[in-house]
Amino acid sequence: MIYYFYKRKRHPHVTINLHLEWRGKSLKSIIFPMTYDKLFSSKAILTGTYIFSDIERLTTEDTEKAARIWQA
């Protein structure tokens, strides 16, 4: 499983979701888009490959949380 983390945006169209609906249809079963909020509220670290996107949109606190998860 590949987890693709993104910062929740004000509009419902997240780029990765649009890609998976169009050209990336063959990847839809292995790429799981998830917000950072959901990642940070998870009780366990999920096994798989992580893609951290939108890191420039994270607060300092959220960047530190993401770094700790990346290190784990």
mmCIF file of the N, C-alpha and C atoms, coordinates in Angstrom:
data_MODEL
# 
_entry.id   MODEL 
# 
loop_
_atom_site.group_PDB 
_atom_site.id 
_atom_site.type_symbol 
_atom_site.label_atom_id 
_atom_site.label_alt_id 
_atom_site.label_comp_id 
_atom_site.label_asym_id 
_atom_site.label_entity_id 
_atom_site.label_seq_id 
_atom_site.pdbx_PDB_ins_code 
_atom_site.Cartn_x 
_atom_site.Cartn_y 
_atom_site.Cartn_z 
_atom_site.occupancy 
_atom_site.B_iso_or_equiv 
_atom_site.pdbx_formal_charge 
_atom_site.auth_seq_id 
_atom_site.auth_comp_id 
_atom_site.auth_asym_id 
_atom_site.auth_atom_id 
_atom_site.pdbx_PDB_model_num 
ATOM 1   N N  . MET A 1 1  ? 0.843   -1.172 0.000   1.00 0.00 ? 1  MET A N  1 
ATOM 2   C CA . MET A 1 1  ? 0.000   0.000  0.000   1.00 0.00 ? 1  MET A CA 1 
ATOM 3   C C  . MET A 1 1  ? 0.890   1.237  0.000   1.00 0.00 ? 1  MET A C  1 
ATOM 4   N N  . ILE A 1 2  ? 0.493   2.210  -0.754  1.00 0.00 ? 2  ILE A N  1 
ATOM 5   C CA . ILE A 1 2  ? 1.176   3.504  -0.795  1.00 0.00 ? 2  ILE A CA 1 
ATOM 6   C C  . ILE A 1 2  ? 0.224   4.539  -0.215  1.00 0.00 ? 2  ILE A C  1 
ATOM 7   N N  . TYR A 1 3  ? 0.667   5.203  0.829   1.00 0.00 ? 3  TYR A N  1 
ATOM 8   C CA . TYR A 1 3  ? -0.140  6.241  1.470   1.00 0.00 ? 3  TYR A CA 1 
ATOM 9   C C  . TYR A 1 3  ? 0.363   7.598  0.999   1.00 0.00 ? 3  TYR A C  1 
ATOM 10  N N  . TYR A 1 4  ? -0.527  8.378  0.443   1.00 0.00 ? 4  TYR A N  1 
ATOM 11  C CA . TYR A 1 4  ? -0.206  9.696  -0.091  1.00 0.00 ? 4  TYR A CA 1 
ATOM 12  C C  . TYR A 1 4  ? -0.855  10.730 0.817   1.00 0.00 ? 4  TYR A C  1 
ATOM 13  N N  . PHE A 1 5  ? -0.025  11.428 1.589   1.00 0.00 ? 5  PHE A N  1 
ATOM 14  C CA . PHE A 1 5  ? -0.541  12.398 2.552   1.00 0.00 ? 5  PHE A CA 1 
ATOM 15  C C  . PHE A 1 5  ? -0.583  13.789 1.948   1.00 0.00 ? 5  PHE A C  1 
ATOM 16  N N  . TYR A 1 6  ? -1.673  14.477 2.229   1.00 0.00 ? 6  TYR A N  1 
ATOM 17  C CA . TYR A 1 6  ? -1.857  15.835 1.709   1.00 0.00 ? 6  TYR A CA 1 
ATOM 18  C C  . TYR A 1 6  ? -2.526  16.693 2.766   1.00 0.00 ? 6  TYR A C  1 
ATOM 19  N N  . LYS A 1 7  ? -2.320  17.978 2.653   1.00 0.00 ? 7  LYS A N  1 
ATOM 20  C CA . LYS A 1 7  ? -2.951  18.950 3.546   1.00 0.00 ? 7  LYS A CA 1 
ATOM 21  C C  . LYS A 1 7  ? -4.358  19.199 3.030   1.00 0.00 ? 7  LYS A C  1 
ATOM 22  N N  . ARG A 1 8  ? -5.316  19.131 3.919   1.00 0.00 ? 8  ARG A N  1 
ATOM 23  C CA . ARG A 1 8  ? -6.707  19.365 3.524   1.00 0.00 ? 8  ARG A CA 1 
ATOM 24  C C  . ARG A 1 8  ? -6.829  20.753 2.916   1.00 0.00 ? 8  ARG A C  1 
ATOM 25  N N  . LYS A 1 9  ? -7.471  20.823 1.787   1.00 0.00 ? 9  LYS A N  1 
ATOM 26  C CA . LYS A 1 9  ? -7.647  22.092 1.085   1.00 0.00 ? 9  LYS A CA 1 
ATOM 27  C C  . LYS A 1 9  ? -9.089  22.544 1.224   1.00 0.00 ? 9  LYS A C  1 
ATOM 28  N N  . ARG A 1 10 ? -9.326  23.783 0.932   1.00 0.00 ? 10 ARG A N  1 
ATOM 29  C CA . ARG A 1 10 ? -10.679 24.336 1.062   1.00 0.00 ? 10 ARG A CA 1 
ATOM 30  C C  . ARG A 1 10 ? -11.631 23.799 0.001   1.00 0.00 ? 10 ARG A C  1 
ATOM 31  N N  . HIS A 1 11 ? -11.091 23.423 -1.133  1.00 0.00 ? 11 HIS A N  1 
ATOM 32  C CA . HIS A 1 11 ? -11.962 22.893 -2.191  1.00 0.00 ? 11 HIS A CA 1 
ATOM 33  C C  . HIS A 1 11 ? -11.867 21.367 -2.219  1.00 0.00 ? 11 HIS A C  1 
ATOM 34  N N  . PRO A 1 12 ? -12.890 20.683 -2.698  1.00 0.00 ? 12 PRO A N  1 
ATOM 35  C CA . PRO A 1 12 ? -12.937 19.217 -2.620  1.00 0.00 ? 12 PRO A CA 1 
ATOM 36  C C  . PRO A 1 12 ? -12.038 18.491 -3.617  1.00 0.00 ? 12 PRO A C  1 
ATOM 37  N N  . HIS A 1 13 ? -11.510 19.179 -4.614  1.00 0.00 ? 13 HIS A N  1 
ATOM 38  C CA . HIS A 1 13 ? -10.730 18.510 -5.654  1.00 0.00 ? 13 HIS A CA 1 
ATOM 39  C C  . HIS A 1 13 ? -9.253  18.482 -5.287  1.00 0.00 ? 13 HIS A C  1 
ATOM 40  N N  . VAL A 1 14 ? -8.811  17.372 -4.776  1.00 0.00 ? 14 VAL A N  1 
ATOM 41  C CA . VAL A 1 14 ? -7.411  17.177 -4.433  1.00 0.00 ? 14 VAL A CA 1 
ATOM 42  C C  . VAL A 1 14 ? -6.727  16.574 -5.652  1.00 0.00 ? 14 VAL A C  1 
ATOM 43  N N  . THR A 1 15 ? -5.573  17.102 -6.003  1.00 0.00 ? 15 THR A N  1 
ATOM 44  C CA . THR A 1 15 ? -4.884  16.710 -7.235  1.00 0.00 ? 15 THR A CA 1 
ATOM 45  C C  . THR A 1 15 ? -4.702  15.205 -7.351  1.00 0.00 ? 15 THR A C  1 
ATOM 46  N N  . ILE A 1 16 ? -4.262  14.542 -6.283  1.00 0.00 ? 16 ILE A N  1 
ATOM 47  C CA . ILE A 1 16 ? -4.043  13.093 -6.369  1.00 0.00 ? 16 ILE A CA 1 
ATOM 48  C C  . ILE A 1 16 ? -5.342  12.353 -6.669  1.00 0.00 ? 16 ILE A C  1 
ATOM 49  N N  . ASN A 1 17 ? -6.443  12.800 -6.093  1.00 0.00 ? 17 ASN A N  1 
ATOM 50  C CA . ASN A 1 17 ? -7.726  12.141 -6.370  1.00 0.00 ? 17 ASN A CA 1 
ATOM 51  C C  . ASN A 1 17 ? -8.132  12.321 -7.830  1.00 0.00 ? 17 ASN A C  1 
ATOM 52  N N  . LEU A 1 18 ? -7.923  13.510 -8.369  1.00 0.00 ? 18 LEU A N  1 
ATOM 53  C CA . LEU A 1 18 ? -8.225  13.743 -9.785  1.00 0.00 ? 18 LEU A CA 1 
ATOM 54  C C  . LEU A 1 18 ? -7.360  12.854 -10.669 1.00 0.00 ? 18 LEU A C  1 
ATOM 55  N N  . HIS A 1 19 ? -6.095  12.728 -10.307 1.00 0.00 ? 19 HIS A N  1 
ATOM 56  C CA . HIS A 1 19 ? -5.187  11.878 -11.091 1.00 0.00 ? 19 HIS A CA 1 
ATOM 57  C C  . HIS A 1 19 ? -5.637  10.416 -11.046 1.00 0.00 ? 19 HIS A C  1 
ATOM 58  N N  . LEU A 1 20 ? -6.005  9.935  -9.867  1.00 0.00 ? 20 LEU A N  1 
ATOM 59  C CA . LEU A 1 20 ? -6.418  8.537  -9.741  1.00 0.00 ? 20 LEU A CA 1 
ATOM 60  C C  . LEU A 1 20 ? -7.728  8.249  -10.462 1.00 0.00 ? 20 LEU A C  1 
ATOM 61  N N  . GLU A 1 21 ? -8.537  9.261  -10.665 1.00 0.00 ? 21 GLU A N  1 
ATOM 62  C CA . GLU A 1 21 ? -9.789  9.076  -11.399 1.00 0.00 ? 21 GLU A CA 1 
ATOM 63  C C  . GLU A 1 21 ? -9.573  9.115  -12.917 1.00 0.00 ? 21 GLU A C  1 
ATOM 64  N N  . TRP A 1 22 ? -8.442  9.670  -13.357 1.00 0.00 ? 22 TRP A N  1 
ATOM 65  C CA . TRP A 1 22 ? -8.231  9.836  -14.787 1.00 0.00 ? 22 TRP A CA 1 
ATOM 66  C C  . TRP A 1 22 ? -7.083  8.951  -15.264 1.00 0.00 ? 22 TRP A C  1 
ATOM 67  N N  . ARG A 1 23 ? -5.890  9.454  -15.283 1.00 0.00 ? 23 ARG A N  1 
ATOM 68  C CA . ARG A 1 23 ? -4.758  8.701  -15.821 1.00 0.00 ? 23 ARG A CA 1 
ATOM 69  C C  . ARG A 1 23 ? -4.234  7.624  -14.870 1.00 0.00 ? 23 ARG A C  1 
ATOM 70  N N  . GLY A 1 24 ? -4.460  7.803  -13.597 1.00 0.00 ? 24 GLY A N  1 
ATOM 71  C CA . GLY A 1 24 ? -3.910  6.869  -12.624 1.00 0.00 ? 24 GLY A CA 1 
ATOM 72  C C  . GLY A 1 24 ? -4.863  5.779  -12.189 1.00 0.00 ? 24 GLY A C  1 
ATOM 73  N N  . LYS A 1 25 ? -5.862  5.485  -12.997 1.00 0.00 ? 25 LYS A N  1 
ATOM 74  C CA . LYS A 1 25 ? -6.870  4.478  -12.609 1.00 0.00 ? 25 LYS A CA 1 
ATOM 75  C C  . LYS A 1 25 ? -6.235  3.136  -12.240 1.00 0.00 ? 25 LYS A C  1 
ATOM 76  N N  . SER A 1 26 ? -5.177  2.767  -12.921 1.00 0.00 ? 26 SER A N  1 
ATOM 77  C CA . SER A 1 26 ? -4.544  1.476  -12.647 1.00 0.00 ? 26 SER A CA 1 
ATOM 78  C C  . SER A 1 26 ? -3.847  1.458  -11.282 1.00 0.00 ? 26 SER A C  1 
ATOM 79  N N  . LEU A 1 27 ? -3.613  2.629  -10.711 1.00 0.00 ? 27 LEU A N  1 
ATOM 80  C CA . LEU A 1 27 ? -2.943  2.723  -9.406  1.00 0.00 ? 27 LEU A CA 1 
ATOM 81  C C  . LEU A 1 27 ? -3.918  2.891  -8.248  1.00 0.00 ? 27 LEU A C  1 
ATOM 82  N N  . LYS A 1 28 ? -5.173  3.034  -8.569  1.00 0.00 ? 28 LYS A N  1 
ATOM 83  C CA . LYS A 1 28 ? -6.189  3.343  -7.558  1.00 0.00 ? 28 LYS A CA 1 
ATOM 84  C C  . LYS A 1 28 ? -6.280  2.285  -6.458  1.00 0.00 ? 28 LYS A C  1 
ATOM 85  N N  . SER A 1 29 ? -5.944  1.067  -6.768  1.00 0.00 ? 29 SER A N  1 
ATOM 86  C CA . SER A 1 29 ? -6.043  0.001  -5.765  1.00 0.00 ? 29 SER A CA 1 
ATOM 87  C C  . SER A 1 29 ? -4.846  -0.050 -4.822  1.00 0.00 ? 29 SER A C  1 
ATOM 88  N N  . ILE A 1 30 ? -3.764  0.664  -5.150  1.00 0.00 ? 30 ILE A N  1 
ATOM 89  C CA . ILE A 1 30 ? -2.578  0.615  -4.290  1.00 0.00 ? 30 ILE A CA 1 
ATOM 90  C C  . ILE A 1 30 ? -2.207  1.958  -3.678  1.00 0.00 ? 30 ILE A C  1 
ATOM 91  N N  . ILE A 1 31 ? -2.767  3.065  -4.180  1.00 0.00 ? 31 ILE A N  1 
ATOM 92  C CA . ILE A 1 31 ? -2.478  4.390  -3.626  1.00 0.00 ? 31 ILE A CA 1 
ATOM 93  C C  . ILE A 1 31 ? -3.687  4.846  -2.820  1.00 0.00 ? 31 ILE A C  1 
ATOM 94  N N  . PHE A 1 32 ? -3.425  5.158  -1.558  1.00 0.00 ? 32 PHE A N  1 
ATOM 95  C CA . PHE A 1 32 ? -4.494  5.555  -0.654  1.00 0.00 ? 32 PHE A CA 1 
ATOM 96  C C  . PHE A 1 32 ? -4.247  6.988  -0.188  1.00 0.00 ? 32 PHE A C  1 
ATOM 97  N N  . PRO A 1 33 ? -4.937  7.972  -0.767  1.00 0.00 ? 33 PRO A N  1 
ATOM 98  C CA . PRO A 1 33 ? -4.781  9.354  -0.317  1.00 0.00 ? 33 PRO A CA 1 
ATOM 99  C C  . PRO A 1 33 ? -5.349  9.535  1.094   1.00 0.00 ? 33 PRO A C  1 
ATOM 100 N N  . MET A 1 34 ? -4.629  10.293 1.922   1.00 0.00 ? 34 MET A N  1 
ATOM 101 C CA . MET A 1 34 ? -5.058  10.513 3.296   1.00 0.00 ? 34 MET A CA 1 
ATOM 102 C C  . MET A 1 34 ? -4.585  11.892 3.750   1.00 0.00 ? 34 MET A C  1 
ATOM 103 N N  . THR A 1 35 ? -5.412  12.567 4.526   1.00 0.00 ? 35 THR A N  1 
ATOM 104 C CA . THR A 1 35 ? -5.015  13.878 5.030   1.00 0.00 ? 35 THR A CA 1 
ATOM 105 C C  . THR A 1 35 ? -4.018  13.706 6.185   1.00 0.00 ? 35 THR A C  1 
ATOM 106 N N  . TYR A 1 36 ? -3.225  14.741 6.399   1.00 0.00 ? 36 TYR A N  1 
ATOM 107 C CA . TYR A 1 36 ? -2.315  14.735 7.541   1.00 0.00 ? 36 TYR A CA 1 
ATOM 108 C C  . TYR A 1 36 ? -3.096  14.650 8.842   1.00 0.00 ? 36 TYR A C  1 
ATOM 109 N N  . ASP A 1 37 ? -4.258  15.275 8.913   1.00 0.00 ? 37 ASP A N  1 
ATOM 110 C CA . ASP A 1 37 ? -5.074  15.211 10.121  1.00 0.00 ? 37 ASP A CA 1 
ATOM 111 C C  . ASP A 1 37 ? -5.398  13.761 10.487  1.00 0.00 ? 37 ASP A C  1 
ATOM 112 N N  . LYS A 1 38 ? -5.744  12.972 9.480   1.00 0.00 ? 38 LYS A N  1 
ATOM 113 C CA . LYS A 1 38 ? -6.055  11.563 9.724   1.00 0.00 ? 38 LYS A CA 1 
ATOM 114 C C  . LYS A 1 38 ? -4.798  10.806 10.149  1.00 0.00 ? 38 LYS A C  1 
ATOM 115 N N  . LEU A 1 39 ? -3.676  11.111 9.515   1.00 0.00 ? 39 LEU A N  1 
ATOM 116 C CA . LEU A 1 39 ? -2.415  10.480 9.896   1.00 0.00 ? 39 LEU A CA 1 
ATOM 117 C C  . LEU A 1 39 ? -2.074  10.778 11.345  1.00 0.00 ? 39 LEU A C  1 
ATOM 118 N N  . PHE A 1 40 ? -2.169  12.043 11.724  1.00 0.00 ? 40 PHE A N  1 
ATOM 119 C CA . PHE A 1 40 ? -1.791  12.450 13.074  1.00 0.00 ? 40 PHE A CA 1 
ATOM 120 C C  . PHE A 1 40 ? -2.730  11.904 14.139  1.00 0.00 ? 40 PHE A C  1 
ATOM 121 N N  . SER A 1 41 ? -3.950  11.592 13.775  1.00 0.00 ? 41 SER A N  1 
ATOM 122 C CA . SER A 1 41 ? -4.896  11.054 14.759  1.00 0.00 ? 41 SER A CA 1 
ATOM 123 C C  . SER A 1 41 ? -4.882  9.527  14.809  1.00 0.00 ? 41 SER A C  1 
ATOM 124 N N  . SER A 1 42 ? -4.102  8.901  13.939  1.00 0.00 ? 42 SER A N  1 
ATOM 125 C CA . SER A 1 42 ? -4.015  7.435  13.932  1.00 0.00 ? 42 SER A CA 1 
ATOM 126 C C  . SER A 1 42 ? -3.304  6.943  15.186  1.00 0.00 ? 42 SER A C  1 
ATOM 127 N N  . LYS A 1 43 ? -3.741  5.818  15.688  1.00 0.00 ? 43 LYS A N  1 
ATOM 128 C CA . LYS A 1 43 ? -3.134  5.225  16.890  1.00 0.00 ? 43 LYS A CA 1 
ATOM 129 C C  . LYS A 1 43 ? -1.882  4.417  16.551  1.00 0.00 ? 43 LYS A C  1 
ATOM 130 N N  . ALA A 1 44 ? -1.767  3.975  15.307  1.00 0.00 ? 44 ALA A N  1 
ATOM 131 C CA . ALA A 1 44 ? -0.629  3.145  14.909  1.00 0.00 ? 44 ALA A CA 1 
ATOM 132 C C  . ALA A 1 44 ? -0.069  3.645  13.582  1.00 0.00 ? 44 ALA A C  1 
ATOM 133 N N  . ILE A 1 45 ? 1.191   3.345  13.368  1.00 0.00 ? 45 ILE A N  1 
ATOM 134 C CA . ILE A 1 45 ? 1.821   3.682  12.090  1.00 0.00 ? 45 ILE A CA 1 
ATOM 135 C C  . ILE A 1 45 ? 1.507   2.549  11.119  1.00 0.00 ? 45 ILE A C  1 
ATOM 136 N N  . LEU A 1 46 ? 0.937   2.889  9.999   1.00 0.00 ? 46 LEU A N  1 
ATOM 137 C CA . LEU A 1 46 ? 0.541   1.900  9.006   1.00 0.00 ? 46 LEU A CA 1 
ATOM 138 C C  . LEU A 1 46 ? 1.761   1.411  8.225   1.00 0.00 ? 46 LEU A C  1 
ATOM 139 N N  . THR A 1 47 ? 1.776   0.130  7.919   1.00 0.00 ? 47 THR A N  1 
ATOM 140 C CA . THR A 1 47 ? 2.865   -0.438 7.132   1.00 0.00 ? 47 THR A CA 1 
ATOM 141 C C  . THR A 1 47 ? 2.633   -0.109 5.667   1.00 0.00 ? 47 THR A C  1 
ATOM 142 N N  . GLY A 1 48 ? 3.669   0.403  5.013   1.00 0.00 ? 48 GLY A N  1 
ATOM 143 C CA . GLY A 1 48 ? 3.573   0.730  3.599   1.00 0.00 ? 48 GLY A CA 1 
ATOM 144 C C  . GLY A 1 48 ? 4.558   1.813  3.243   1.00 0.00 ? 48 GLY A C  1 
ATOM 145 N N  . THR A 1 49 ? 4.412   2.331  2.062   1.00 0.00 ? 49 THR A N  1 
ATOM 146 C CA . THR A 1 49 ? 5.240   3.427  1.572   1.00 0.00 ? 49 THR A CA 1 
ATOM 147 C C  . THR A 1 49 ? 4.480   4.723  1.772   1.00 0.00 ? 49 THR A C  1 
ATOM 148 N N  . TYR A 1 50 ? 5.184   5.739  2.280   1.00 0.00 ? 50 TYR A N  1 
ATOM 149 C CA . TYR A 1 50 ? 4.556   7.026  2.558   1.00 0.00 ? 50 TYR A CA 1 
ATOM 150 C C  . TYR A 1 50 ? 5.067   8.079  1.585   1.00 0.00 ? 50 TYR A C  1 
ATOM 151 N N  . ILE A 1 51 ? 4.152   8.850  1.040   1.00 0.00 ? 51 ILE A N  1 
ATOM 152 C CA . ILE A 1 51 ? 4.499   10.016 0.230   1.00 0.00 ? 51 ILE A CA 1 
ATOM 153 C C  . ILE A 1 51 ? 3.962   11.230 0.971   1.00 0.00 ? 51 ILE A C  1 
ATOM 154 N N  . PHE A 1 52 ? 4.872   12.102 1.391   1.00 0.00 ? 52 PHE A N  1 
ATOM 155 C CA . PHE A 1 52 ? 4.496   13.316 2.109   1.00 0.00 ? 52 PHE A CA 1 
ATOM 156 C C  . PHE A 1 52 ? 4.433   14.467 1.105   1.00 0.00 ? 52 PHE A C  1 
ATOM 157 N N  . SER A 1 53 ? 3.242   14.923 0.776   1.00 0.00 ? 53 SER A N  1 
ATOM 158 C CA . SER A 1 53 ? 3.094   16.050 -0.149  1.00 0.00 ? 53 SER A CA 1 
ATOM 159 C C  . SER A 1 53 ? 2.617   17.269 0.628   1.00 0.00 ? 53 SER A C  1 
ATOM 160 N N  . ASP A 1 54 ? 2.566   18.392 -0.020  1.00 0.00 ? 54 ASP A N  1 
ATOM 161 C CA . ASP A 1 54 ? 2.068   19.635 0.589   1.00 0.00 ? 54 ASP A CA 1 
ATOM 162 C C  . ASP A 1 54 ? 2.824   20.023 1.858   1.00 0.00 ? 54 ASP A C  1 
ATOM 163 N N  . ILE A 1 55 ? 4.076   19.626 1.976   1.00 0.00 ? 55 ILE A N  1 
ATOM 164 C CA . ILE A 1 55 ? 4.801   19.897 3.220   1.00 0.00 ? 55 ILE A CA 1 
ATOM 165 C C  . ILE A 1 55 ? 4.995   21.392 3.453   1.00 0.00 ? 55 ILE A C  1 
ATOM 166 N N  . GLU A 1 56 ? 4.969   22.171 2.383   1.00 0.00 ? 56 GLU A N  1 
ATOM 167 C CA . GLU A 1 56 ? 5.104   23.623 2.534   1.00 0.00 ? 56 GLU A CA 1 
ATOM 168 C C  . GLU A 1 56 ? 3.859   24.246 3.168   1.00 0.00 ? 56 GLU A C  1 
ATOM 169 N N  . ARG A 1 57 ? 2.774   23.511 3.219   1.00 0.00 ? 57 ARG A N  1 
ATOM 170 C CA . ARG A 1 57 ? 1.527   24.007 3.803   1.00 0.00 ? 57 ARG A CA 1 
ATOM 171 C C  . ARG A 1 57 ? 1.366   23.635 5.270   1.00 0.00 ? 57 ARG A C  1 
ATOM 172 N N  . LEU A 1 58 ? 2.268   22.819 5.780   1.00 0.00 ? 58 LEU A N  1 
ATOM 173 C CA . LEU A 1 58 ? 2.159   22.366 7.160   1.00 0.00 ? 58 LEU A CA 1 
ATOM 174 C C  . LEU A 1 58 ? 2.659   23.434 8.131   1.00 0.00 ? 58 LEU A C  1 
ATOM 175 N N  . THR A 1 59 ? 2.059   23.459 9.303   1.00 0.00 ? 59 THR A N  1 
ATOM 176 C CA . THR A 1 59 ? 2.552   24.337 10.360  1.00 0.00 ? 59 THR A CA 1 
ATOM 177 C C  . THR A 1 59 ? 3.860   23.747 10.888  1.00 0.00 ? 59 THR A C  1 
ATOM 178 N N  . THR A 1 60 ? 4.569   24.508 11.679  1.00 0.00 ? 60 THR A N  1 
ATOM 179 C CA . THR A 1 60 ? 5.811   24.010 12.277  1.00 0.00 ? 60 THR A CA 1 
ATOM 180 C C  . THR A 1 60 ? 5.531   22.771 13.116  1.00 0.00 ? 60 THR A C  1 
ATOM 181 N N  . GLU A 1 61 ? 4.469   22.819 13.894  1.00 0.00 ? 61 GLU A N  1 
ATOM 182 C CA . GLU A 1 61 ? 4.100   21.673 14.736  1.00 0.00 ? 61 GLU A CA 1 
ATOM 183 C C  . GLU A 1 61 ? 3.784   20.436 13.890  1.00 0.00 ? 61 GLU A C  1 
ATOM 184 N N  . ASP A 1 62 ? 3.010   20.617 12.820  1.00 0.00 ? 62 ASP A N  1 
ATOM 185 C CA . ASP A 1 62 ? 2.668   19.492 11.949  1.00 0.00 ? 62 ASP A CA 1 
ATOM 186 C C  . ASP A 1 62 ? 3.889   18.959 11.203  1.00 0.00 ? 62 ASP A C  1 
ATOM 187 N N  . THR A 1 63 ? 4.806   19.843 10.844  1.00 0.00 ? 63 THR A N  1 
ATOM 188 C CA . THR A 1 63 ? 6.048   19.407 10.190  1.00 0.00 ? 63 THR A CA 1 
ATOM 189 C C  . THR A 1 63 ? 6.843   18.512 11.137  1.00 0.00 ? 63 THR A C  1 
ATOM 190 N N  . GLU A 1 64 ? 6.898   18.898 12.409  1.00 0.00 ? 64 GLU A N  1 
ATOM 191 C CA . GLU A 1 64 ? 7.603   18.087 13.399  1.00 0.00 ? 64 GLU A CA 1 
ATOM 192 C C  . GLU A 1 64 ? 6.928   16.733 13.597  1.00 0.00 ? 64 GLU A C  1 
ATOM 193 N N  . LYS A 1 65 ? 5.613   16.717 13.604  1.00 0.00 ? 65 LYS A N  1 
ATOM 194 C CA . LYS A 1 65 ? 4.872   15.446 13.720  1.00 0.00 ? 65 LYS A CA 1 
ATOM 195 C C  . LYS A 1 65 ? 5.168   14.542 12.524  1.00 0.00 ? 65 LYS A C  1 
ATOM 196 N N  . ALA A 1 66 ? 5.121   15.115 11.331  1.00 0.00 ? 66 ALA A N  1 
ATOM 197 C CA . ALA A 1 66 ? 5.391   14.342 10.113  1.00 0.00 ? 66 ALA A CA 1 
ATOM 198 C C  . ALA A 1 66 ? 6.816   13.810 10.124  1.00 0.00 ? 66 ALA A C  1 
ATOM 199 N N  . ALA A 1 67 ? 7.764   14.609 10.606  1.00 0.00 ? 67 ALA A N  1 
ATOM 200 C CA . ALA A 1 67 ? 9.160   14.165 10.669  1.00 0.00 ? 67 ALA A CA 1 
ATOM 201 C C  . ALA A 1 67 ? 9.323   12.990 11.621  1.00 0.00 ? 67 ALA A C  1 
ATOM 202 N N  . ARG A 1 68 ? 8.632   13.010 12.753  1.00 0.00 ? 68 ARG A N  1 
ATOM 203 C CA . ARG A 1 68 ? 8.715   11.906 13.709  1.00 0.00 ? 68 ARG A CA 1 
ATOM 204 C C  . ARG A 1 68 ? 8.137   10.619 13.091  1.00 0.00 ? 68 ARG A C  1 
ATOM 205 N N  . ILE A 1 69 ? 7.051   10.759 12.360  1.00 0.00 ? 69 ILE A N  1 
ATOM 206 C CA . ILE A 1 69 ? 6.457   9.596  11.699  1.00 0.00 ? 69 ILE A CA 1 
ATOM 207 C C  . ILE A 1 69 ? 7.389   9.087  10.610  1.00 0.00 ? 69 ILE A C  1 
ATOM 208 N N  . TRP A 1 70 ? 7.969   9.999  9.846   1.00 0.00 ? 70 TRP A N  1 
ATOM 209 C CA . TRP A 1 70 ? 8.920   9.604  8.793   1.00 0.00 ? 70 TRP A CA 1 
ATOM 210 C C  . TRP A 1 70 ? 10.089  8.832  9.396   1.00 0.00 ? 70 TRP A C  1 
ATOM 211 N N  . GLN A 1 71 ? 10.610  9.299  10.524  1.00 0.00 ? 71 GLN A N  1 
ATOM 212 C CA . GLN A 1 71 ? 11.746  8.640  11.165  1.00 0.00 ? 71 GLN A CA 1 
ATOM 213 C C  . GLN A 1 71 ? 11.372  7.249  11.680  1.00 0.00 ? 71 GLN A C  1 
ATOM 214 N N  . ALA A 1 72 ? 10.130  7.105  12.106  1.00 0.00 ? 72 ALA A N  1 
ATOM 215 C CA . ALA A 1 72 ? 9.686   5.791  12.622  1.00 0.00 ? 72 ALA A CA 1 
ATOM 216 C C  . ALA A 1 72 ? 9.589   4.779  11.491  1.00 0.00 ? 72 ALA A C  1 
# 
